[in-house]
Amino acid sequence: MKKKYIVLVWLFLLVKVSYSQERVPIYSFAQVTEDFDYYINTLRTKHPNLYAFVTEDYFNKEVEQARSMLTDSMNIVDLWRTMLRLQYCLDGHSGMDYIDLKHSFPLVYGSASYLYPDSVTDNEIFMNGMKVISINGMEAHKIIHELDKCIWAEENPKLRLCHLRGYFPSLTYSVLKLVPPYKVVYQGESGEEIVKTEIGIQDHFTDFNKAFTGIPFDYKLYPEESIAYLEVNSFSLPCLAEDGLIETFQKTLDTLFVEKKINDYKYLFIDISKNTGGGDGPVLALFNKLQHDTVVVVDKGTGNYIYPQVITGYSGHVFVIAGHWTYSAAHLFYLLMKNSHRGILVGEPPGHYYQVYAPLVRYKLPNTNLPFICAKKAHGYDVDVTPDVPWSIDCFHETFTLDDLKKMIELYNHKR
């Protein structure tokens, strides 16, 4: 069997960059130019399909516009801001890392406080139950337009909006330089303007921390209803097992399916709606716990992959809950369940539709040491990603309840 390695990228991760001094370092024009050119040349020479989301002419135009913003005695944050504005040309496995300014430069940004929106659309911001007209004099649609440049291009538009909402607090502060006290103009119920001064919240990434709790794997058993629920939030071995060995995850699965008798349950729910990826080892460990025929995954980019038949294992009804966060290696699990006709897909389309650029390779700029990533291979799939049972999934939803699971079964039974 051919093996395909898809490496996790934590889509919501803020990276802490370490420097010998806590104050923001400054670099010469020659140094920032060398770093900028190194970044662009790496993308151009290493990426398998750099112009998947924008044309080559458009990308080159944006590169030259960003290059024109380089200056002498440029601090590292300004360089990062400049390069981050090319992010929307790139896939989610390529581009600049999102830097945690509060922890990388605590003397300068340690006391920063952020605004957290209720939701964002392509041109609107909602906060505190009201529509936002402007923040510190900057109109809402302009804020979204500028921040949109700093968010990865994605096939799934909802994933882009969720990234925009999640990164909104830090990027409005660090990229747009909107700082407290925030003068926020809201639109009232009758269309009137309501002006409020907001101090902001010092905690960062509240939305991401709420949804992505750091628990990579959890389960709930409902023997009276014959329902087993597995919440698989990561296929990354370092997350799933402290010693990083697939055998540890395999033993956990053995315990659940045999000792906990999941194999005897009528319904099995596998929730990968918050799984942003990992490696193929854990994916296959879980997939091979299910009875299935030989599966062929047709990859237009790198060839076909054959996964052998499994004649023993769980034989009941499998519901796979997926959504916009289902990404990278989790998308591979989605494809396996789809192509094997082994799972009932519930939720929304995954983060990828037909294109996956992976694995990612990590780099650092030569002078500033700013980290960035670049995809190594291009994968292409011709698979319908429409779920069997549509189910609305919020950007930062919590765990599904037993009533939710029973409703999913009911909806599927009505559909048959």
N, C-alpha and C positions, 0 to 999 in steps of 0.2 A: 504493500500500500504506500502510495506517495504521501508524504506528510507536508502540510502547509503551515508555516509559522506566521501567525498574525500577532504583532506585538501591541500590547495595551498602550494607549495614550489616555492619561487621566484628563478628560476634557475640562474638568472644573478646577484643576490644580493651579494654585498660585505658587510660583517658585521663589524660594529665598536664595538670593545671590550673596555670597560671602565676599567681603573685601577687607583689606587690612585696616581700613578706617571706616567709621560709621558715617562720616560726611560724604556727600555725593562727589565722586571723583570727576575730574575735568581732563579732557584729552585734546590734543592738537588736531588741526584740520587734516593733516596727513594720516594720523592714527584713525580718526573716525571714517575717513575715506577708505582706508585699507580695510577696515571692518565691514563697511557697507559693501564694498566690492566683493569681499570674501563671501558674504551672505548671498548676494545675487548670483555670483558665479557658481556657488555650490548648488543653488536651486536649478540653475540652467544646465549644469552638467550632470547632476545626480538624479534629479527627479525624472520618473519615467514618462510623465505626461503633464508637464508644467502648465500647459494652456488648456486644461480641461474645462475651466470655468470662465476664462476670459481669453480673448484673442492675444496673439503674440504682440501685435501692434499696441493694443491697449495696455498690456503688461509693461511693455517698454516705455510707454508714455508715463505711466504711474511711477516707474522706477526713476526716470529722469526728473520727474517733479519732486520725488522724495530726495534725490541726490542734491537738488538745488537748495534744499533746506539745511544741508550740512554747513557748519560754521567752525571757525577756529575757537579754541577754548570752549568746546561744547561739552556739557556735562553728560554723564552716562544716561540719565533719565530722559533727557531731550533726544539723545540718539535712539534710545529704545522707543520713545513715542513716534519718532519719524519712521522707523522701520516697521513698527506695528501697524502702520496705516496701509501696508501692502497685504495684510492678513486676508482680506476678503477676496483676494485673487487665488488663494491657496486652499487645498483640502485640509481636513482636520488632523492629518498626520504630518503636516508640514507647517513651517512658520516659526515666528518668535515665540518663546515661552512668555507666559503672563507673569510678570515680576511682582512679588509682594513687597511693595515699597515700605510699608509700615515696619516690617521686620528686617528688611535689608538695610534700611537707613533710618533707624529709630530716632536719632537726634533731630532729623529733619521732618520725618513723616509719622513718627510714633504716635502723635496725638490726633491724627487725622480721623475725622468722623464722616460717615457716608450716608447717602440717601438710598432708601430701599423702595423701589416701585412695587405696586400690587401686580401690575402687568404692563407689557409693552406690545404695541403692534408695529406695523411697518411705518407708521407716522404719528402715533399717539402714545402718551405716557399716562398711566393712572396710578395715583398714590393717595393714601389715606381716604380711599373711597371716592375720589374726585378726579376729573380730568385735569392734567397739568397743561397750562398754557405756556409758561416759561419758567426757567430757573436762572437766577442771577442775570436776568435780561436776555438770556439765550432761548429762543423759541424751541418748543418741544420737538417739532419736526426737524429742526436743524441739529439738535442734540442727537436724535436717532440717526440722521444722515451721517454725522461725523463718527459716531460710535460704530456704525455699521461697517466702516472701513477696517475696524480693528477686530472683526469677528470672522472666523473661518467661513469659506464658502462650503455649503452642504447641499446635497440633493434634497434632503428633507427640510422644507422651509420652517417647520415648527421647531426643529432642532436649532436653527439659527436664531429664532426669536427667543428660545429658552437660554441660549448662550448670551444673547444680548441682555436679557433680564438678569441673568446671574452675574454677569460681569459689569452691569450698569453701575453698581455702587463704587467700585474701585476705579473704573475707567473714566467716569465723569470727573472724579477728583484728579487722577494721575495724568490723564490724556487731555481732557478738556479744561483742566485747571479750574473747575467750579468748586469753590471752597466755602466752608461755613464762615459766618452765618449765611445760610441759604435763603435768599428771597424767592419764595415760590409763589407764582400766580396761578391760582386754580380757577376752574370754571364752575360756577354754582349751578344749581338745578334749573334756574331760570335764565341761564346764560350770562349772569353777572360775574364780574371778576372778584375773586377773593384773594387777598394778599396775606401771606403768612410768613413768619420767619421761622425756619426750621434749623435746629442745631445739628441734627444728624445723629447717627449711632456709631460708636467707636468700634464695636465688634465688626469683623469683616466676614463676608461670605455667609451670612446667616441662612440664606436660601439653600445654598449648596450643602451646608453643614446639617440642615434639617433633613434634606432628602438623602444625602449620602452619609450615613451614620458611621461608616467605618466598619460595619459588620458585613463581611463578604458573603457569608453563608448562614442561613437560618431556616428553620422548618417549623411547621405546626401540623399536628395530626388531629383529625376529627373522626374518630372511629365510628361514632354513631351514624354519621352521614357517609362513611366510607370515602372520605376526602383527605388526601395528603397534599400539603402545600409546601413547596420548596422555594425559598427566596434566594436566588443566586445572583448576588450583586457584583460579582467579579469572577473572571476566569484567569486571574493572575495568580500564579503559584505563590509568590511571596505573601500575598494577602490570604490565600486559602490555607497555607500551611507554614508554620513558623520556620521549619527546617527547609522549606522550599522544595520538598519532594512530592512528586505526584502520588507516591504510594500512600502518603498520609491522607490526601483527599480521597483516594480510592477506598481506604479503610473506613473513612467517614461515610461514604456512599454505601459500602457493604453493610455497615451497621444499620443505616436507615432502611435499606431495601430488604435486608434479611432479618436482623434482630428486631427492628421496629416494625417489621412486616408490612412495609409499604407495598411489597409485591402482592399482598392480599387485598389492597384497597381497590375499589372500583374506579375512582377518579384520582388522577395525579395532576396537580398544577405545578408547572415550572415557571417561575416569575423571573424573567430577564429584562423587565421594563426599566431597570436602573443599572443594567450591566453594560459598562462602557468598553469591555474587552479584556484581553489577557493573552493567553497562549492556547495552542490547539490541544495540548495534553489534557487539561481539565475539561475542555469541550468534549473530547472523545470519551473521557472517563464517564461523563454523565450520559452522553448519547448511547454508549454501549451498555448502559444499565437497562435499556429498553429493547424489547424484541423489535427487529426491523429487518427488512430485506436488504440486499446489496444496494448501495446508494451511489449514484454517479453525479458529481457536481461538475457542471460544464463551466470552465473558466476560460473566457475568450482571450485573456491576457497571458496566462501561463500554462494552459493545458487542462486536461480533465483529471479529476481526483476521484478515486474509487475507494469506497468505505465498505468493508465486507459485511455480510449478513451476520446477524446475531440471533440465534434461535432460542436462547434462554433469556430470562429477565422479565421485566414488567410487561404485562400483556393487556393491561386495562386501558381506559381512555386517558389520553394525555392532552392537557390544555397548556399551551405555551403563551404566556402573557408578555407582549412586547410593545415597544413604543419608540419614540424618537431618540431616547438614550441608548437603545439597543445598537451597539456599535462595535466595529472591529471584530474581535473573535466572537463576540456575542452574535454578530451578524452571521458568522459561519454556522453557529448552532441553529439559528433561524433557518438558514438555507438547508441544513441537514434535515430538520423537521419538516420543512416544506417539500423537499424533493423525495423524501422517504414516504410521504403521505402518512406519517406516523403521529403527527400532532395536529390538534385543532388550534389554529392561531387566533388569539384574542387580543384586542387592543387597537393599536394604530400601526401604520407602516414603520419599519425600523429607521435608524439614522441614515443608513446607506440604502439606496435603491438598487442600482445596477453597477456602480463603480466603487471599488475599494482600493486605496493606495496604501500598501503595507508590505513589509514591516517598516517601521520608522527607524532612522539612524540619528543619533544625537551628536551635535557639534557645539563648539564654542568659538566665538569671535576671537581673533588673535590678540587684540589689545585690551578690550574691555572685558573679555570672558563672558559676555552675555550669551546665554544658551539658546539654541534653536534646534529644530528638528526638520528632517526631510525624508519623505517616503522613498522607498527603494524599488518597489515593483508595482505594476498596475494589474489589477484583477477586474474582470468584467463578467457580469452574470445577466442572463436573460430569464428572470424569474418574476412572476407576479407577486408583489409584496402586499397585496390587499388582504387584510385579515378576514378569517372566516366569520368571526363574531366581532363587529366593531364595538369598541368601548373607549370612551373619552378618557384620556390620561393627561392630567395637568403636568406642567413643567416640573414641579417639585412636590409630587404626590407622596402620600405615605403608604404603608402596607395595606393590602386589600383585606377586607373582613370576610368572615364566613358567609355572611349574607351576600356579599359581592360574588363570591365563588359559586354559590348556589344559583344566583341570578345568571351567571355566565352559562352554567349548565342548562338552565331553563331556556335561555335564548338560543342555544345551539340545538336543543331538542325541538324547538318550534320551527327552526330553519330547515331541519331535515325533512 
